[in-house]
Amino acid sequence: MACLDILHTTTYRYRQAVSLGPHRLMLRPRETRELRLFSHDLSITPEATLTWAHDVAGNSIATALFDTPTDHLVIESRASLEITAPAWPVFAISASAIEYPFLYSPDEWTDLGALTTPQYDDPDDRFARWAESFIMGRPTDTLSLLKDISNGVFTQISYQSRDDEGTQSPNETLERGWGSCRDFAVLLAEAARRLGLGARIVSGYLSDPQTSLVGSAGSGSTHAWVEIFIPGAGWIAFDPTNRSVGSGNLIPLAVARNIAQVTPVAGTFLGSNSDLLSMEVVVRVENATSPNDSFLAQRGGADIALV
């Protein structure tokens, strides 16, 4: 179990005062059985009117509306949460899905819908052949197969941080032999879909107190990974950037079919491209004290804890 405080600051600076269009913010951590959110606050400069809603995937979406022109925009998200995901998870996969290939139930197939459909063209079937190359036999162990594909992304593709907008297609990543965490996530999700499995992209934070993980900047950073649906176990997190399975050091903000749908901050301004001087993102993930522990400490924690 880990209690964490997260500070995520996005700063835009403009050459002159510009009018800001609506900004779509996906910055509220997504609560799960393994993630408990204690608090979340958004602070925006200049002042904005915020409205909240949930999208089709159940993500929390804040829309910021601005009245005043400005030469800077600062969006600060603060969250306090608890992660209880085990470091070495055991998944209760249904007997019907332990071996691949397997069939989803009619309801699962209907509800997964587009999450099982490949999102990128593959005219010469090169990518399909790459995905199929991990299948050593039919049947084969489902979880082992997915681990092998994730490991294959890790070992065959070199990680390179990239600040440019956009994501490479799976074939582009294979051809270039390098990519960022979002390219890795797209590659794995598309491979799962080519094999007939439901997969979704996740954006969020990578908690790295030991500063030893790939794609990390200090104790934490923005990150992208994949969740694949396996009957019985449900959505299983795979982080191909770090060759890991499970949510032990992953803090989700949003899930979606396409990587473009989970951008943490997206918006427009009225002006030319040259008006944008800079955009900076800083994320801090720090260990914190559980609110329950703080309460016990204030009341004489050791004695109360033993009652």
N, C-alpha and C positions, 0 to 999 in steps of 0.2 A: 504494500500500500504506500502511496506517495501523495502528499498534499503539496500543491504547487500554486504559486502566484505567477501570472503571465501578464506581461506588458507588451503590447504590440502597437507601435507608433508608425504611422504612414505620413510623410511630409512631402507636400508639393510646393515648389516655389516658381513664381511666374515673373516674367520680365516687366510686366505692368499689371495693373489691376484688371482682372478678367471677370466675366460673369460665369458663374458655375451652374451647370445643369444638374439634374438629379443624380445622386450617387447611390449605388446599390452596395450595401455592406453586408458581408457574410462573416461576422466576427464573433458571434456568440457561440461558445463551445457547445457541441451537440451532446446532450446527455444520453447516456446508455446505461446498461446494467453495470458496466465497469467504470463509468465516469459519473461522478456526482458533482454538480455545479453548485457552489455555495453562493457566488455573487458574480455579476457581470455589469460593467458600467462603460458607457461610451461618452467620450468628451470630444467635441468638435470645435475648431476655431477656423473661420468665423462661425458665429452661432448659426445653428441650423434647426429646422423643424424635422423631427423624426417620426416616422410611422413604421409600425411593425406588422409583419405578416409571415405566414408559412407558405413555402412553395409546395409543388406537387410531391417532392421527396421528403417533406417534413422539416426542411431546413428553416431556421429563423432568419428572416430577411429584414434589414432596416433600410428604409429609403430616406435619405437626407435631402432636404430642399433648402436652398439658399436665397436670400433676398438682397444681399449686399455684395458688390464687386470686391475682389480682394487680390492681393499679390502673393498670397500664401494660403495653404490649406493644411491643417494638422488634424489627423484623426487618431485618437488614442483609445485603445481598448484595454480594459483591465479585467482580469478574471481570476477568481480563486476557486480551486476545484480539488477533487480527490480522485485518484486513479487506483483501482483495486485489481486491475488485470494482472494475472500471474505471469511471471517471466517465462515459464515453461507450460503453456496451456495444453490441456487434454480436451479434444473435441468429441462430443457424443454424436458421431455421424450415424445416420440411419443405416440399418443393415442393407437396405435397397440401394444405397449410394456409396457404400464402402469401396466398391470396385467400379472403375470407369471402363466402358461407357455405361451410363445409367440413364433412366428417364425421370424427369421431374413429373410430379403429379399434374393432372390437367389444371388445377387451380394455380399451382406454382408456375406452370408454364405461361398461363394467361397473365398472371400478375407481374412476372418478370419482364414479359413483353420485349421492349426494345433493348433491355439490358442484356439479352442473349444475342442480339443482332450485331454483326460486325459494322463498325462505323467508318471504315476506310476502304477504298478500292484496292484490289489486289489482282490486277489484270493478268499477270502471268503465274499466279498462284505461288509466288515465291514465299510470301509470308505464311500462307497456309502450310506449305511444306516444312517451313521452319518450326511452326507450332507442332505439327504432326511428328517431327523428328524426336520429340521427347517421349513419345509413347513406345515403350519397349515391348509391349504385347497387349493383346486384348483377351481377357480382361487384365487390368492392372490396378494397383492401389491408387485410389483417387487422391488422397492427401499427398502421397509420395510424388505423384505426377505433378501436382501443382507446385510442390516445393522444388522439384527438378526444373520446372519452367522458370520460376522466380530465381533460382540459383543460376540458371542459364543466362538470364538477363544480366545478373551481377557479374558473371565471369566473362561473358562475351562482349559486353558493352562497357566502355570506359566512362566513368562519371566525370562530367565537366559542368560546373556551375555556369548558368547563363542568365543574364539580366534582361535579354531581349524578350519582347512579348511573343506570344504564340508558342505552339508546340510542334515538334516534328511528327510526321506520320510514322507509323511502325516501319514501313519499308525504308524511309529516309534514315531512321535510327540504325537499322541493320546495315545499310550501305555505308554510312559514315563511321559506324563503330563507336560512337560516343553520344552522350546525351545527359540531360539534367534529370532530377528526380521526377519531374512531370513527364518527360519523355519515357523514362523507365516505367512509370505507372501506365501510360497509354499503351506501351508495348505489351505489358503483362495482361491488361484488361482485354486487349484485342485478341491475344492468344487464347485466353479463356473462352471468349465468344466464338472464335473459330472452331473450338472444340465443343460448342453447343452449351456452354455454361453461362450462367448469369453473373455479370461483373459490373461493378460501379467504381467510379473514381472518387477518391476522398482527398480533400484539402484540409490542412490543419497545421499542427506544430509537431516538431520532433523534440522531445525532451532528452537532453544529453548532458547530465550532470558531470559525467567523466570526460566530456569533450573527446570522445573516441569514435563517434559514428560518422559515416559518410554523409555529406550534405549538411552537416551541422556547422553553425557559426557561434562559438561560445557554448553556453549552457542550453541554447534552444534556437530554433529557426523555423520559418515556414517550410512546409513539406507537402509532398503528394505521395499517395500510395493507393492500393487497390483492396476492395473487399469482394470476395467471391462467395456466392450462395451455394451451400451444400446442405441438403435436407438433414434434419436432426441437429446439426451444429449451427445452422443459420449462416449469417454473414461472417466469414473468416477474413481477418486482415492479413495481407501479404505486403511487405515492404521490400521490393526487389533492390532498392538502393542499398539496403543493409542486410539483405538475405535473411530477413527475420519473418516470423509468423506469429500472429497475435498482436494485441494492442498495448503491450506493456509500457512502451515509451512513446505512444502515439496519441495525440489529442485532436480529435476530429472537429472541424468547423462545419463542413458541409459535404454531402454526397450527391452524385449526379451521374447521368449517363455519359456526359462529355466533359472534358477538362475545362472547356471554356465556360461551363455553367457554375463552376465553383471558385471563381476568382474572388478573393477576399474583399477587394475594393475595386469598384468599377464605376466610372462616371465620365462626364464630358465638361468642357468649358468652351466659351465662345471666344475664338481667336485663332491664330495660326500655330503651326507646330513649333515655330521658333519662340513662341511666348512661354513655353514650358522650359524653365531653366534646369530643374532637377526634380527627381523623385527618389526618396530614400525610405527604406523600410528597416526598422530596428525591432527585434524581438528579444525579450528577456524572459526566460523561464527559470524560476528560482524555487527552491524548497521552502515550504511554509509550515506553519503549525495548524493542525486541524482545529476548526472552531470548537469541536467537542473537547479537544485536549485543553484549549484555552479556558473553556468553561470549568473543566475539572480543576485546572491549576488555580483559578480564582477562588474556588470553593474548598481548596485543600485536596488536590487531585488524588494523592496516593490513598488517603483514607476513604474517599468516596468511591474510588475505583474498586476497592476491595469489598464494598458492601454488596 
